[in-house]
C-alpha cells in the first residue's frame, strides 16, 4: 500500500481538506498565515500614518501658524 492510500484510509473524509490549527477551531493554517500577513501590513500602515501626523503637527503646523497669529 502506498503512502497516499495509507493516509487516505487513516484520514477518511478529511483527506484532501486543509489542515486546521486546532480540531475544534474552524480556522486553517492558510487562513492564519493570511491573517498574520494582513495584520502586519496594517500595523506598518498605522505606523506610517502616525509618523505623518506627528510630522504635520510638529513641523508643518507651527510653520503655518506664524502668519495667522500676526494678523
Residue pairs with C-beta under 8 A, 6 or more apart in sequence:
7 15
8 15
18 28
18 29
18 30
19 28
19 29
20 26
20 27
20 28
20 29
21 27
21 28
21 29
21 32
